[in-house]
Amino acid sequence: MCVILVKMELDVGVVSNASGSAFLKTEGGVSVLCSVRGPYTVQRGMVEGVGSLDGSVHYAPFTARPGEDLMSSATDANGDSSVKGSNQMTGLEKHIAQMLKDALVRSIRLDLYPKMVISLSILILQSSGVVGTDLAAAITCGSLALVDASIETIDFVTASAVGKSNNSFIPSPSLTSNVTGSVTIATLASLNEVSHVFCEGRIDSEALPTLVTAASQTAQGLRPGLKEFIKKRFLTYR
């Protein structure tokens, strides 16, 4: 299976008061801004042993979310209506934040930050309308922001979503792609490891292995471009 080429617009250092930050815009129409705070110490007893990763995800108030019609009747833990536009995460945002953390935590040398917290904040400025595509952009942007913050990592985490429409495979699917299902995979390419897998929609058992391979290879194919971007950017800083 050939790697599906995905074009991205990248930038780092875009949030002046953050330890590190990154901006990512995909050809599929997703725009994500990530800022990193820390590592910082917390009150005694809150964090034990190695450091920890914390994360939040918010859709911008002017951005339609995936399945917004379905989410419009969702309630938060207090029984209130959707908290769109507030600082409190909705159920969808909490779910994406947890998957983001699961995908990135494997790459961070948390043993070097005992009893400290690294906090990521993701703002999705423009959504594809597909959870997996938004998640893939958030993971890759978050990994880039960690590097910009000089956090010790094992490798970049790159992620890609690939959807299936009839007999075609669609990279970074959106609402207009008319896909029946999609797979999102986050990888540490240099270690040939998968750090997270997320499936949505309907995928038949015969197509699933091919879809997984396509998403994995596409995610791994993003690493050389990110590495070259960071290399040039750091040389510019110097």
SVG drawing of the C-alpha trace seen along z (x, -y; Angstrom):
<svg xmlns="http://www.w3.org/2000/svg" viewBox="-32 -37 54 47">
<polyline fill="none" stroke="black" stroke-width="0.4" points="0.0,0.0 1.4,-3.4 1.5,-6.2 -1.3,-8.7 0.2,-12.2 -1.3,-14.7 -0.4,-18.4 -0.2,-20.5 0.6,-24.1 2.7,-24.3 4.0,-27.0 5.5,-27.0 6.0,-29.6 2.7,-31.2 1.6,-31.8 3.9,-34.2 3.1,-33.4 3.3,-29.6 6.2,-27.2 5.7,-26.0 3.0,-26.2 2.1,-25.1 -0.4,-25.7 -1.5,-23.1 -3.8,-23.4 -4.6,-20.4 -5.6,-20.1 -8.8,-18.5 -9.9,-21.8 -8.9,-21.3 -7.1,-24.2 -5.7,-23.5 -3.8,-25.6 -1.9,-24.0 -0.1,-25.6 2.0,-23.9 2.4,-25.0 5.1,-23.5 6.6,-21.4 5.5,-22.9 5.3,-21.7 2.0,-21.2 0.9,-20.9 2.5,-18.0 0.6,-14.8 -1.2,-15.7 1.5,-14.0 3.6,-11.1 6.7,-9.5 7.1,-10.4 5.5,-13.4 2.1,-13.5 0.5,-14.8 -2.7,-16.8 -4.7,-18.0 -7.8,-19.9 -9.6,-20.3 -12.0,-23.0 -13.8,-23.7 -13.9,-27.5 -17.3,-29.0 -17.7,-29.8 -16.8,-26.3 -19.4,-23.6 -18.5,-20.3 -18.8,-16.7 -22.3,-15.4 -23.4,-18.7 -27.1,-17.9 -26.6,-14.8 -24.6,-16.6 -27.1,-19.5 -29.1,-17.6 -26.1,-16.4 -25.8,-17.4 -22.8,-17.9 -22.2,-16.3 -24.4,-18.8 -27.4,-18.2 -26.9,-21.5 -27.2,-21.9 -24.2,-21.9 -21.4,-24.2 -20.2,-25.3 -18.2,-28.5 -17.4,-28.1 -14.2,-26.9 -15.8,-23.6 -15.3,-20.8 -18.3,-19.0 -18.6,-15.2 -17.1,-15.2 -14.2,-17.4 -13.4,-15.3 -13.4,-12.2 -11.0,-13.8 -8.8,-15.1 -8.5,-11.6 -7.6,-10.1 -5.1,-12.9 -3.4,-12.2 -3.3,-8.4 -1.7,-9.0 1.0,-11.5 1.9,-10.2 3.9,-7.3 6.3,-9.7 7.2,-11.9 10.1,-11.1 8.0,-11.7 10.7,-10.0 12.7,-13.2 10.0,-15.3 9.3,-13.8 6.3,-15.2 5.7,-17.7 2.8,-18.3 2.9,-19.1 -0.3,-20.7 -1.5,-20.8 -4.4,-23.0 -5.9,-22.4 -8.2,-24.8 -9.8,-23.5 -10.4,-26.6 -11.9,-24.8 -13.4,-21.3 -13.6,-18.7 -16.9,-17.5 -15.3,-14.0 -14.0,-13.2 -11.1,-11.1 -9.8,-13.8 -10.0,-16.4 -8.3,-14.0 -5.4,-13.3 -4.7,-17.0 -4.8,-17.6 -2.3,-14.8 0.2,-15.9 -0.1,-19.5 0.2,-18.6 3.4,-16.6 4.9,-19.5 4.1,-21.9 5.8,-19.6 8.9,-19.8 8.7,-23.5 8.5,-23.6 11.7,-21.6 10.0,-18.7 12.1,-15.6 10.4,-13.1 11.2,-9.7 9.9,-10.7 7.3,-12.7 3.7,-11.4 2.1,-11.7 -1.5,-10.7 -3.7,-10.3 -7.3,-9.5 -8.3,-7.5 -11.9,-6.9 -13.6,-4.4 -16.0,-5.4 -17.2,-2.6 -13.9,-1.2 -11.8,-4.3 -9.7,-5.4 -10.0,-9.0 -7.3,-10.8 -8.5,-13.2 -12.2,-12.6 -14.7,-15.4 -18.5,-15.6 -18.4,-16.0 -16.4,-12.9 -19.4,-10.6 -17.3,-7.9 -19.0,-5.0 -16.3,-4.6 -12.8,-5.7 -9.7,-4.7 -7.4,-7.1 -4.0,-5.9 -1.2,-7.7 2.3,-6.4 5.9,-6.8 7.4,-6.1 11.1,-5.7 10.0,-3.0 7.5,-1.5 4.9,-1.7 1.2,-2.6 0.2,-4.7 -3.5,-5.0 -6.2,-3.7 -9.7,-5.1 -12.4,-3.8 -15.8,-5.3 -18.6,-4.5 -19.2,-1.2 -16.2,0.7 -16.6,4.3 -14.1,6.9 -12.5,7.4 -11.7,3.7 -10.5,3.0 -6.9,4.4 -6.3,2.4 -7.7,-0.7 -5.5,-0.3 -2.4,0.2 -3.3,-2.9 -3.8,-5.1 -0.6,-3.8 1.6,-4.3 0.1,-7.7 0.8,-8.7 4.4,-7.4 4.8,-9.3 4.3,-12.6 7.3,-12.3 10.1,-13.3 8.2,-16.5 7.8,-17.4 11.4,-16.6 12.6,-18.8 10.3,-21.6 11.6,-21.6 15.2,-21.4 14.8,-24.4 12.8,-26.3 15.4,-25.7 18.2,-26.8 16.2,-30.0 15.9,-30.6 19.6,-30.3"/>
</svg>
